[in-house]
Amino acid sequence: MAEDLNDNSNIDPTQESTRPVNPDIARMAIGTVTPSEITTEMQKSYLDYAMSVIVSRALPDVRDGLKPVHRRILYSMHELGLHHSSTYKKSARIVGEVMGKYHPHGDMAIYDSLVRMAQQFNMRYPLVDGQGNFGSVDGDSPAAMRYTEAKLQKITDELLQDIDKETVAWADNFDGTLKQPTVLPAKLPNLLLMGSAGIAVGMATNIPPHNLGEIVDAITTLIDKPEATTEDLMNHVKGPDFPTGGAIFDVSEITAAYATGKGRIVMRAKADIEEARGDRMDIIITELPYQVNKATLVARIAELVKEKKVEGISDLRDESDRRGMRVVVELKRDAKPKQVLNTLYKHTSMQLAFNVNTVALVDGAPQTLTLKAILESYIKHRREIVTKRTEFDLRAAKARAHILEGLKIALDHLDAVIKTIRESKSADDAKKNLITQFNLSDLQAQAILDMQLRRLAALERQKIEDEYKEILKVIAYLEGLLADIAKILGVIKGELQELKDKYGDERRTRVYKQKIGEFSEEDLIAEEPVIVTITRGGYIKRSGADAFRTQGRGGKGVTGMTLKDEDAIAQIFQASTHDNLLFFTNRGRVFQLKVHELPEGSRQAKGQAVINLINIEQDEVITSTLTYSGKTKPTGQFLFMATHKGVVKKTPLEAYAAIRRNGIIAINLQAGDSLGWVRMTGGSDQLILVTKNGMSIKFKETDVRPTGRDTSGVVGIKMKPDDAVVGADLAYDNVSFIVVLEKGFGKRTSVGSWPIQGRGGQGVKAAEVTARTGKIMAARAVPNEKEDLIITANSGQVIKLPISDVPALGRQTQGVILMRFSQSGDYVTSAATLLPEDKVAEELPALSKRKSEPAVSKSPDKKIAPSEDGA
């Protein structure tokens, strides 16, 4: 049997082989065959392969921020003359050039790299200008390379500038026939601007893109202050700046990523809640986290709706066009927009984490780099480039000066030079004679022989003199530059400022300090005064403080909210967007929202149903609201409550600190009673209760002892069976008390006109109630004489007049006409006081401390109790 040539079981790898060698194999062998342990060989070969992937494929160079394939593409396009001012060329031509000369890999790998550098949704500052279909944010594939065309972007010239001035090292291409740059001069700080992602063997890199202006400012700071810390640099570099915009969170995590090279940065889509037609709300998505596929996101949302993991979505549309991205998530009428949006953040790619891993090649070896290390490497690289460029320019300037010196000698001895040339037998003899006779160099003599006769004219001779003077200045400048490193750094700073001026733009990605778990919508809302309006039918909204204009007494007012015939404005008050808003219902429960969480609408807008914002029951209505500052936790304060049957109760505010989504019990009510008013007190205030039949009582708060939250209260005023409380408020002797009656009558009476009585009595008259005036509809204290009075009729008609226009009358009077109705049969449903528009700004600091300013509705005969504070 023939000997098995593959059987090496008897070979001692440590001894030279003595086995006979097959002659055919011997003829095929090249070099020496060295026996090796298979484990050693595998280890060595795998390490060679790993380093090849790391150095030659997957990781960018810290100096120019490019991987070899990107560097070769840009250099090939530069060689083809495809600059921003040239015409486009087929991508197939570019790919062929790169593959045939510098990058012997698959054409699709090269084309994919070319495409990515042209995609505006992937590159913060695209390096390639593509013409044709280069893909989309929906994940559409680019057209085949034979259909698309490309050239370099203008900004890419900054990467290649000065490459022909011996500024970078060159290496052989794969077959040794051409030279290729090992790095680009890179005036642009490309690694941080464009970012990079790659997976090598045993390591990976994931660097986010940044804003050019911020990076330039950080580099300038580091040049001026080499000892600058990460925090110093972050005064300029706020965080990554993604081409798709969106928002990022947690400055502490961003700082850790810059300080260590690793971190986890949470990204969120930009989504706004907008009011739509038919009492609906829409979620409008206009920006996505980096590298999120929009089509996949839309499909995922549809899948969640189908699987019923997201409730409240009625329609989903992608309305994106050439003007920008717009995905509309249409909500059902009863949907809670914030709840739906939070669910989308949780279950879709509208919220993702970018895992920063800043690994790049430094002197050919992979390193995890901090922000400062990257900027220091860039500065070092630019110092070398500017130094080599200066040396190149200096050599060229000195060479030109040398030639000009020879030409000057020739012009100074023109006749002798001409005679020497004419008497010479040949050009070579002429050159030798010139060198000998005038002590010239070979280059100078040749330049004289090559000089055209027109250069002998007087003006041309002057040009040579002027050029020589200028070239001497250039030489002095370049020599001074090389002698002083500070001047080199000054050149780098100047070039960076030029980059910022030419290509700098505004940041696209918003940065928020909070962690996503600590993220509060309030931090994104400006603190400003708003007017909150609630209707009898349970619709609520907030409007700007200038939604109404002041008019004179007796006017007809302006058209307010657009309401159904059976609806009416029941409550209107002023608050700050950062305030907490407590809702008290007729059933004695309390709910809490932030004011900025209320839907925003114009004066005519109806608003959104309260039932969509808080979990009240179908037969439950809001009867009173209270605002207080959300910045500090209130202490030493009480909530004083009054019901329509005259029951009062006082409970510490702290008892209502933890309010569940479904609300908590504020007061235990007796059968047939309902909660109407809640005021915040200090424990030793005075209060007034007013009934619809015109009776009232003023008593001290100390007459009511504090009780727990789940209690019933005590009698505040005794009333006849057909009477009911229509107003309850704090009472101070130095303020007025406004009373508004059903037929538009009203008056202003000093609180001092009321005697202090004991709690539980029948009280005294608050107004003279007649058939002409109608019953009392609203009664409340006016602590600020700067305020305006707003009166609302059942039809939605609104009038606003200064408090000073309301006459001050006695306690037992009818009052005067404050409002004339547009329609016969109209009547007053509510009244409230507000600061006038020109006083809002100066009063803003006090808004968070204001008590609620509720109004009182008409005594209903339907689901809500008589004379409630609001519905």
N, C-alpha and C positions, 0 to 999 in steps of 0.2 A: 504494500500500500504506500502510496506517495506520502512523504512527510508533510504533516500539517504545518504550514508556514505561520499560522496564527497561534500556535501553541507555544506560549512563553513560560510554561509552568516550571521548567527546569533551569531557567536563566537566573543567574545571580546578578542582580542589578548593580552590585558593588564591584563586580569583576568584568574585565573586558571580555566580550563574547568571542569564543573560538569556534562557533558553529559555522559550517560552510554556508556561504551566502549564494542564493540563487542568482545566476548571472543576469537574468532579466531585471531582477529587482535592483541589482548593483548598478546596472546601466541607468535605471530610472532615478536613483537616489541623487540628491544634491546636498552637498555639505556633509556634516557629520551627524550620525544618529546617536543621541545620548540617552541611555536608559534613565527612567525617572519613576519615582513612586506615584501611583495614580492619584492618591489623595493630595500629594504635593502639587502635581500638575493641575488637578481640578481647581485647587485653591488658587494657584497662580493665574490660571486662565480666567477664572471667574472674577478675580480682582481686576485683571486687565480689562475685561468686558465692562465691569462696573465703573471703573474710572473712565472708560471711553464714553459710556452713557452720560456720566456726570459732567465730564469736561466738554464733550463734543456734541451733546444733544439737549439735555434736559434743563440745565441750569444757566441762568444769564450771568454775564460778566458784570461785576459791580461798577466797572468804569463806564461802559456805554449802555448797560441795561439790556443787552441783546444776547440771544442765543445764536450759535453759529448759523443756523438756517436763516434767521432774520437778517443777520449781518451780511450774509452772502447774497440774499435777495436785494437788499438795499444797494450794496456795492455793484451788483450786476446792472441794476436799473440806472445807477449813476454812470457806469461805463457805456450803457446804451444811450445816454443823453436824455433819459426820460425825466427831466426836471419839471417843476410845476408850470413853467412857461412853454414847455414843448407840447407836441401832440401826444395823444394816447397811443399805446401799442397793445396788440393782442396779448392777453395774459399767457397764452400758450407760448408765444415768442419769449416772454420773460422766463417762464418755467423752464423752457428748453435751454436758454442761456445759462441759468443757474445750475441745472442738472448736468449739462454737458461740460461745464468748466470747473465748477467748484463743489457741487453737492451731489455725489453719485448715489442718490436714494430715489424712492418712488416719486413720480411726478405729482401724485395727489397730496403727498405730505408737503411738498413745496407749495402747491397751489393753496392748500388749506391755510398755511402760514401767511401767504400773500393776502388771502381773503380776510383773515382776522385783522391784519394791519389796516384794512380799509373800512372795517365795520365801526360806525360811530357809536353803536350801542355796546361795543366791547372795548374800544380804545378811547381814553379820555381826550387824547389829541391824536387822531389817526395819522399814520405815517405814509399811507398810500392813498392816492386819489383814484377810486374805482369808478368805472363807467359801465353800467349794465346791472344785472341782478347779482348782488353780492350777499344775498341772504337777508333775513329780517329778524326782529326780536321775537317773532312768532316761531322761530326755529326752521323757517324755510331754507332749504339748501341753496347755495349759490348756483348760478348757471354754469355749464361746462366752460372750461378755460378757453375753448375756441370761440365762445360768444362774448366774453367779457374783455374789457380793455383797462389799462391802468397806467399811471405815471406817479411820480413822487409828489407828496404834498410840499408846500413851501416850507413848513416847519422842519421837514426832513433834511433840508439843506444844512441846517444847523448841526446835524449829526455828522455830515460828511465834509463840512467846511475844513479846509487846510489839509486834506488827506494827501494832496500832491506836494506838500512841503516837508517831506521826510519827518513827519510828526509821529508816525506809528510804526510798529514793527510789522514785517511782512513774512509770510511763510509760503512754502510750496503748496500747490493744489494737490489733489489726490494722485495725479500722474506725473507731477514734477515739471510740467510744461509751462505753468503760469504761477504768478504770485498773487496772494490774496491777503488783505489786512487781518491781523490777529485781533484788532480792536479798532473802533472808529474814534476820531478825535472828539466827538460828542460834546459840543458846546452846551447842548441840552442835557439837563440832569434826568436822563431818560428812565432809569430804573424805577424811580419813585413816581414819575409822571405817568408812565404807561402801565406800571405793574408787571407782574409775570406769574405764570403758573406752570408747573412741570413736576413730573414724577420720575425720579432717578432710581437707582438701585440702593435701597436702604435709606433713602432720604427724599424729601420733596420740598418744593418751594411754592408759596402762595402769597404774593405781594400785591396789595391793593393799589389802584391808581390814586394820584393826588393832584392838587391844584397847582398850576405853574407859579402863580404869583406868591402863594404861600411858601413853596419850596425855595424860590429865589430869595425871599426875605429871610428864611431860615439860614440859607447858605451865607448870605451877606452878614447876618448876625454872628455866625460861627467864624467867619474870616476876621471880623473886628474883635471878637471875644472868644478865642480858642477854648477857654475854660467853661464855656456855656454848658448848662445842664440840659437834660431832656425837657424839664419844665420850661426853661428859657426858650428852647426851640419851639415848644408847643404854644408859646404866645403867638407864633406865626402859623404853624402847621396845626390846624384845629382837629384834623383827622383825615381819613381817606375821603376822596371826592370822586364818586362814581359817575360815569357818563350817563347813567339812567336816573340820576337824582336820588329820590327817596330820603330816608332819614336814618341816622345811626345813633346809638345810645351808649351811655356809661363812659364818661371821660376817664374814670379810673382804669377801665379795661383798655382803652385806647392808649393811655399813658404806659400801662404795662407792656403793651405790644411794642411801643417805641423804645422803651427802656430795656427790654429783654429780647426783642425780635420775635416773640410769640404772644398771641392773645386771641381772644374771641370777641368779635365786634358784632353786635346785633343790628341787623338792617330791617327797615320796615318800608312798605309801600306808602305812598302818599294817597290817602283816601279821605274825601270830604263828604259830609252828610248834607244834602241839599233838599230843599222843599220842592216837591213836584206837584203836578195837578191832581185834583181829586183827593185832597187830604192825605197824599202819600208822601213818603220820603224816599230819596234815592241815595245810594252810596256811589260816589264817582271816584274811580281809580285813575290817576293821571301819571303816576310814577311808580316804578317797580324796583325792588332790590336788584343789585348787580347780578347779571347773567341769569335772570329768571325768564323763562319762556312764557310769553303772554298767552299764546294759544293753549299751552298746557295748563296754565293757571285757570283760564276760563273753563276749560274742560273739567278741571278738578272741582271748581265751584259748582258746576252743573251736577257733577257726580255726588257731591255732598247733599245737594238739594234732593236728588233722586233717592239717596239713601236715608233721607230725613235726619241727617246729622246737623243740618242747618235749617231752622224754621224761620218763616217770615219772608222768604224771597219769592216774588211772583214772576219776575222776568230777568233775563241776563242778556246784555247786548254789548258787542264790541264796536264802538263808534270811532275808533282810531282812524286818522287820515294823515295826509301830509303835514297838517298843522300841529299834530301831536297825538299823544296817547289819550284815550278816553274809553274806559270800560264802565258801563252803567249797570249797577245792581239795583233793580227796582224792587222795592219792598211793599209788602201788603199793608193795608190800612192799620191793622192792629199790631204790626211788627215794632219791635223796640230797636231802633237803628244802632245804638251803641253796642247792644248785646250781640246783634248780628255781626257787626264789624269785628268785635273781639273774637267771635267764633271763627271768622275768616282768618284773622291773624294767627289763631291757634292751629288751625287744621290745613292751611294752605301755605304756599311759598310767598305770601304777602309779608311774612316775617321769617327771616332766615339769619343764620350766623355766618359771618366771614371769618374763617380760622386763619389768622395771620401766621405765616411761617417764613420769615425773611431770611432765606438761604440764597447765597450768591457766591460766585467764584471770586476769590481774592488771591491774586498771584497764582492762579491756576488751581487753587485748593478751595473746596466748599467750606463756607463759614456761615454761622447764624449771626446776623448783623443787627445792631441797634440803629435807630434813626441817626444818631450822631456819627456812628461808624460809617454809614453809607455816605453821609454828607462829607465826612473827612476824606473818604476814598475818592469822591468826586473832585474835591478841591486838589488833592494830590495829583490826580490824573490831569486835571486842567493845568496845573503848574508845569507838569512835564510837557504837555502839548504846547502851551504858550512859550515855554523856554525853547523847545526845539523849533517852533515856528519862528521865533525871534532870531535864533542862530541861523536858520535858513535865509531869512530876509536880510540878515546882516551880511552873510556871505554874498548874496546876490547884490546888495548895495555896494559892498566893497569892490566886487568884480566890475560893476558898472562905473564906479568912481575911478577905478584903474583905467578903464577904456577912455573915459572922459579926460583923464589927465593926459593920456597919449594924444587925443584929438586936440587938446589945448596946446600941447607942444608943437603939433603940426601946424596949427593956425598961427602960433606965435612966430614960427620959422617957415612960413608958407613957401616963399620963393626957393629956399634951400631944399625943402622937402621935394618940391616939384622937380628941381634940377637933379636931385639924387635919383628920383624915380626915372626921369627921362634918360639919364646916362647909364642906367642899369640895363644889362642884356636881357634879363628875364624877371618874372615876378619874384622868384626865389632870391635872385640876386638883389632885387630892390628891397625885399624884406630884410636880408642880411645887412645891406648897407644902411638902412634906416636904424636898425638895432645898434649897429656899431657907431654911426655918426651922432645919433641923438640919444643914446643910452636908453633905448626903449625895450620893453619886453616883447616876446613873440606875439602875444595877444594884441598889444598896442600897435605894433607894426602892421599886423594883419588888418586891424580896424582902420588904420590910415589908408591902406591900399584899397579897402572896401568902401571908403567914404565917397559919396556921390559929389559931383562938381557943384550941385546946387547948395551944398553945405558951406561953400566958400562965400556965399552972399553975406552981407553984413548982418541981416536979421537972423539968419540961420546960425551965424557965429555967436550971436548974443544968446540964442536959445541954449547953445552948448554951455555957455558961461552960467546961465541961470540954472540949468539942470544940475551942473556940478555943485553950485552952492546949495541947492535943495537936497542933493544926495548926501552932502556932508552933514546937513542937519538931521537927516534920517539916520545916518550912521551914529551920530552922537546920541540920538534918542534911543536907538536899539542897544548901544553899548551901556547906556545908563540903565536901561531896563534889565539887562542881564546882571548888572552889578548890584541891584537892589531887589531883594525878594518882595519887599513891600510894594514896589511898583508893579511887579508881576501880579500880585494879589489885587492891586487896584485895577489892572486891566481885566482880570476875571470878573470883578464886581461890575465894572462898566458894561461888559458883554452880557452879564446876567440881567442888568437893568434894561438893556436893549431888548432882550428876549421877553421880559415882562411887559414892556411897552408894546411890542409887536404882537404877542400871542396871548397875553394874560387875559383872563375873563373871570366872571363872577363864579363863586362856589355854587355847585348844583346840589350837593348833598347837605342837608341840615344836620347839625350836631347838637344833641341834647345831653346834659350832664347826668341825668338820672339813669340808674339801671332800669331795665325794662320791667322788672318786678316792682320797682318803686315809681314807675312812670305815672304821672298824673296829667290828665287833660288840662287841669288848671294851669300847669306850667306853660302851656302853649297859648293861653288866653290872656289878652291884655286886660288889666284891671280898669274898668270904665263903668260909668253909671248907665243903667238901663231901666226901662219901664216894663214891669211885668203886668200882664192883663189876663184875667180869668173870666170866662163867661158862665152864665147860669147853666148852659148845656155841658160844661166841663171841658172847654177848650182853653189852652194856655199858650202864651208866647212871650217873648221878650223883644222889645224894640229899642232903638236908640233914644237917648234922652231928649232929642230934638223932634220927636215924632209929632208933637202938638205945638201950635203957636198960641200965644196969649191974646185974648180978645177982651172987649169991654163987657160990663155987666149988662144983661138983657139981650145979648146977641143970640144968634141961632147956632153958632158953633160950626164945626166942620164934620164931614162924614167920618165916622170912626170905622170900626170893624165891619166887614161884610158878614152879616148874621142871618140865620134863618128867622122866619117870622116869630117862632115861639122862643127864640133865644134872646139873651140880653147880656150886656156887660155887667158882671156882678162884683168884680173886685179889680182894682188897679192901684199899684204902689210902686215905689222906687227902691232900687237896690243896687249893689255892686256885683259885677260878674263873679267875684271871688267869694261872695257871701254863701253861707249855708241857708237853705230855704226849708223850713218845716211846714208840712201840710197837716192841718188838723181837720178831721172829718166830722160830719154830723153824728156819726156813731161812736165818737170819742177815741178814735185811733189817730196816730201821728206817723208820718212818713218824712223822709229827708232826701233832698237833692241839692246839688250845687246850682246856683243861678245860671252859670254858663252852660249847664246841661239842658236847659230849656230850649225849645226850637226858636230860631230867630225869624222875625217876620216884620213886614211893613205895618203902617198904621191900619191899612185896610185888610190885611191878612187875618184870617180866622185863627190861625195857630193849629196846634195839634191836641188831640184828645188826651186829657190828663191820665186817663186809664191806660194809655200806651206808655206812660212814663213811670207810674207807680202802680202797685198791685192793689188797687181798691176794687171793691165789689161793684156789681152793676147798679145796685140801689144805694150806693154810698157816694156822698158828695162832699167836696171840700168847703168848709165853712169859715176857716180862718187860716192865715199864713203868718209866719214870723221869720224874719231874717236876722242873722247875727254873723259876726265876723268869723270866717273860717280859718284865720291865721293863728288865733290864740284860743285856748280852751277856757271858756267862761267859768268863773268861780264866784261864789257868794251871790248868785242871781237866782231868781225864781220865775216860774211860769205861772201866771195868774189866769185862771179860766173862768168863764161865765157861760151859763146855758140859757136857752130861751125861756125856761121856766124860773129863772132867777137864782139858780144854784151857782155858788162860787167855790173855787178850790185853789190852793197854792201848793206848788211842789218844786223842790230844788231842780234847777236846770240840768245838773249832773245826772239826774235820774233818767234823762233822755239821751245820754251820750251814745249808747250802743243801740241804734235803731236798725232792725232787720229789714230785709227787702220787702217782706210782707207787712211791715209796720208793727207798732207795739201799742198797747193800751195807754191812752193818756188820762182818761177819767172813766169811772164806772157810772153809767147813766141810769136814771130811773125810767120806767116804762113811759113812752110818749114824749120824752125829753130829747133834746139834741144839743150838742156843743156848738156855740156860736162865736166866741171871742177868746183869744189868748193874748196876753201881754207879758212882756218881760219886765220884771220889777226888781228893786234892790232890797226888798224886805221891810221897808218902812215908808212906802209911798201911800198916796191916797187914790181912791178909785171912785168913778161915777158909773152908775147903771141907769139907762134911760129906756122907757117902755114906749110902745107904739101909740098908746093912748095919752102920752104926754107926761107921765109921772117919772120921777128920778130920785136917786138917793146917792149921797156922797158919804163915804166912810173910810176909816183908816185900814190899811192893809194888815196892821197888827191885830185887827179884830178877827182875822182868819189865820189859824195856826197852820204851819206847814204839815202836810201829810204825804204819804207815799204815793207812788204813781198809780197803783191799782186801788184807788179809793174814790168815794162818791162826792165829797164836798159838803158844804153847809148852805143855808138859805142866805141869799144876798139881799133880796127885796121881796116883799109880799105884794102879790098882784091879784086883781080880779080874774075870774075864769076866762074872760074874753080878751085879756091883755097878754102881752109877751114882750120880752126884752128885745130892743132893736139896736142898742149900742152900749158898749162897755169900754171904758178907757181910763188911763191914768189922769189924775187931776192935780194941777198945781195952781195956786192962787194967782200967779203972774202970767197965766196963759188963758187963751180963749177956748170956748167950746162951741163948735159949729153944729147947728141943727138944720137939717134939710127935710122938708115935708113933701108929701106925695104929689101935690099940685104945682110944684116948682117954687114954693115959698122957702125962705131960709133966713137965718140970722146968725149973728156972732154974739155970744154972751160971756162975760168974764166968769171964770170958774169960782172966783171969790163970791159970786152971787149965791152960791149954794152953801147952805149950812152943813157943818159936819154932824152927821147923825150916827147912831149905832147901827151895825149891820142887822138886817132882817126886818127893818121897818117898812112902812108904806111910802115914805119919802115925800117930796114936794114936786110942784109942777116944773117941767122943763120948757114947755111951750103951750100956748093956747091952741088946742086942736079943735077945728071946726070942719063943717062940710066943705067950706071954701078952700081950706088949706089941705085937707086930707090928713091921714095919719102921718106920724113921724116915720121917715124911711131911713135916715142916717143920722148918727150923732157921734162926734168924736172930738178929742182935744186937738188943738193946733199949737204945738210947742214952738214953731218957728214962724214968725210973722212975715217972713220973706216968701212963704209958700203960696202956691196957687191952688184954687179949688176946681176940681173936675167933677162935673155932674153928668150922669148918663141916663138917658131915657130908655124905655123898653124897646124902642125901634132901632137903637144903636146910635141915635143922635148924641153928640158930645159937646159940651161947652166948657171952656177953661177961662177962669177969671181970677184976678188977684184977690187974696184974702182981704186986702184993704178996701175992695169994692163991696164987701159984705158989711152991711151996717151993724154996728154994735147996739143991741137992744136989750131990754130987760128980760128976765127969766120967764115971765108970764105973758109974753107977747106972741103974736102970730108970725112976725117976720115980714119980709118984702119978697116980691117976685124976683127970683134969681135966674130962672130959665123959662123961656116961652117955647112951647112945643110946635113942631112943624106940622103935626097931624092931630086932628081932634081925637080925643080919647087916650092920648099918650100920658105917661106918668113916669115919675122918677123911679129908677131901680137901684141906683148906687151913687155914692159920692166919695171922693177921696181927695187928699191934698198932696201936692208935689212941689218940689223946688222949681222955680222958673229956669228956663234954659240958660240965661246969662249968669245964674248963680250956681250951676251944677259943678263947674270946675273947682270953685273955691270951697265948696262943701264936700267934695269927694272924700277927703280924709275922714270925715265923720260918718260916711255912709255905712261903713261896716258896723257902726255902733247904733244905727237907727233901729227903732222898733218897727214892726210891720205897720203898713198903712192900709189896712183893709177897708173895703166899702161894705155897704149893707144893701141887700137885695129886697125887692118887693116881697111882702108876705105872701108866700105861695100856698096853693091848695093842692099841690101835687106831692112829689116824693120828698121834698126837703122841708124842714121845719120853718115856721114863720120868722121873718126878719133876720135871716142868717147873715153872717159877715160876708160870705161869698159862696159861690157854687161853681 
